Structure formats: structure tokens, C-alpha cells
Amino acid sequence: MARAGLTAERVTVAAAELADEVGLDQVTMARVARRLGVKDASLYTHVRNLEDLRGRIALLAADEKTLRIAEATAGCAGKDALVAFANAWREYAHRHPGRYAATQTPIQIDPELAAHAPGPRRAVELTYGMLRGYGLAEPDLTDAVRLLRSTFHGFVALEAAGSFAHKRSPQHSWVRALDALHTLLEHWPPSREGEPS
């Protein structure tokens, strides 16, 4: 019998906490059930299966990360907004590695859940809004979004893997990378005729 008060939200939060502790790939229904003090079968009243649970973790993480970015960038523009955005992204990845991994992993998410989740939609709005401050419009906006995501995710993934073994602090490189991104965004090269769309 499920513990009184067990809900899909409580199951998701417990799984997200577990993901941060042991890694997203180590989260199983059995481990989540043990964490909650219930039998495995009790979880299936609230989530369909492990893929559904991982999708819920991804949506929870997207909401949390977007909220932190929104708070950090409120009232900022230009380089200040870029730096605040990037720092909030990196800090979330450091504090919640399992949840962050869920936002970067291809997961089949229930379309109905995704339709009612504000995080992913708000993340797009925040990113495009920040880049419009640099005077960018399509198709440059999409290209710039991909560049930022690649840079931020690439940096935090390498950092988490311990790949920055050089004696120079990763923090110094992070600051310089943001300086370089700001300069690039201010001097974004014009699109060329005949480029693939």
C-alpha cells in the first residue's frame, strides 16, 4: 500500500534528489520506492514507468533552472544579462547534476505534461529575449541560441567530468569565455547568401 500523501510530485522530487546524489542513470523505480519507504508497485499509481519518471524529472529541472535564470537576469541587459544567465545555468548544473543531466538527455516526455510545463517555454523566451538585446533577429537568433547552449553545456559537462586539469582555474576560463561571447554577440557576422537553411 502506498504511503499516505504519496503523489506524482512527491515521487518526482524524490527521484530528482536521488538523481543529484547518484546520477540520473542510476535512478530506478526500486531505488525511488526504497527512498520513499513504499513497495515498487505503489509508484505505478503515480507514474507510468521509469521513462515517464525521467521525463518528469526533466520538466521539474527545466522549471527550476528557468526560474533561477529569470531571477538572475531580471533588470539586466547586454553583457550583464549574458553573465547572469550563464552563471545561473552553471550554478544549477553544479548544484543539481542529476536534474541538469535530465534536461540535456533525450527523454520521451508525455506530451500532455510537456504542454502544461512552463519551464521549457519560458527558457526559450528568456534566451531569445536576452539575445534580442544584442540586436539579433532570425536566423541569427537561432544560431546564437545554439552557440550559447553548446558553450554553456560543453563547459559544465567538461568541468563535471574533471576534464579541466590545467593549473589555471576553470573560473578564469569561464569569465574569459563570457567576455568572448559578449564580444561575438556585439559583432555578430551577417548571414551569407546561399547558406543552408
DAFEN-V287500 format. One record per backbone hydrogen bond with DSSP energy under -1.0 kcal/mol. NH is the residue of the N-H (numbers start at 1). CO is the residue of the C=O. E is the energy in kcal/mol with one decimal. If there is no record, write none. Layout:
BEGIN
NH_CO_E / NH_CO_E
END
This chain:
BEGIN
6_3_-1.9 / 11_7_-2.4 / 12_8_-2.3 / 13_9_-2.6 / 14_10_-2.4 / 15_11_-2.3 / 16_12_-2.5 / 17_13_-2.6 / 18_14_-2.1 / 19_15_-2.5 / 20_16_-2.0 / 21_17_-1.5 / 22_18_-2.9 / 23_19_-2.0 / 26_23_-1.6 / 27_24_-1.5 / 32_28_-2.1 / 33_29_-2.5 / 34_30_-2.3 / 35_31_-2.1 / 36_32_-1.9 / 38_33_-2.5 / 42_39_-1.5 / 43_40_-1.6 / 45_42_-1.2 / 46_43_-2.0 / 47_43_-2.3 / 53_49_-2.2 / 54_50_-2.6 / 55_51_-2.2 / 56_52_-2.0 / 57_53_-2.1 / 58_54_-2.4 / 59_55_-2.1 / 60_56_-2.5 / 61_57_-2.9 / 62_58_-2.4 / 63_59_-2.3 / 64_60_-2.5 / 65_61_-3.2 / 66_62_-2.2 / 67_63_-2.2 / 68_64_-2.1 / 69_65_-2.2 / 70_66_-2.8 / 71_67_-2.5 / 72_68_-2.2 / 73_69_-2.3 / 76_73_-2.6 / 80_77_-1.1 / 82_78_-2.2 / 83_79_-2.9 / 84_80_-2.3 / 85_81_-2.7 / 86_82_-2.7 / 87_83_-2.7 / 88_84_-2.1 / 89_85_-2.1 / 90_86_-2.6 / 91_87_-2.6 / 92_88_-2.1 / 93_89_-2.1 / 94_90_-2.1 / 95_91_-2.6 / 96_92_-2.6 / 100_96_-3.0 / 101_97_-2.1 / 102_98_-1.5 / 103_99_-1.2 / 114_110_-2.7 / 115_111_-2.2 / 117_114_-1.1 / 122_118_-2.9 / 123_119_-2.5 / 124_120_-1.7 / 125_121_-2.0 / 126_122_-2.8 / 127_123_-2.4 / 128_124_-2.8 / 129_125_-2.5 / 130_126_-2.4 / 131_127_-2.1 / 132_128_-2.2 / 134_131_-1.7 / 135_132_-2.2 / 136_131_-1.2 / 140_137_-1.2 / 143_139_-1.8 / 144_140_-2.8 / 145_141_-2.6 / 146_142_-2.2 / 147_143_-2.0 / 148_144_-2.7 / 149_145_-2.7 / 150_146_-2.3 / 151_147_-2.5 / 152_148_-3.2 / 153_149_-2.6 / 154_150_-2.2 / 155_151_-2.4 / 156_152_-2.4 / 157_153_-2.5 / 158_154_-2.2 / 159_155_-2.6 / 160_156_-2.5 / 161_157_-1.6 / 162_159_-1.5 / 163_158_-2.7 / 165_163_-1.2 / 173_169_-1.4 / 174_170_-2.7 / 175_171_-2.4 / 176_172_-2.1 / 177_173_-2.5 / 178_174_-2.2 / 179_175_-2.1 / 180_176_-2.5 / 181_177_-2.6 / 182_178_-2.4 / 183_179_-2.2 / 184_180_-2.5 / 185_181_-3.0 / 186_182_-2.1 / 187_183_-1.2 / 195_192_-1.4
END
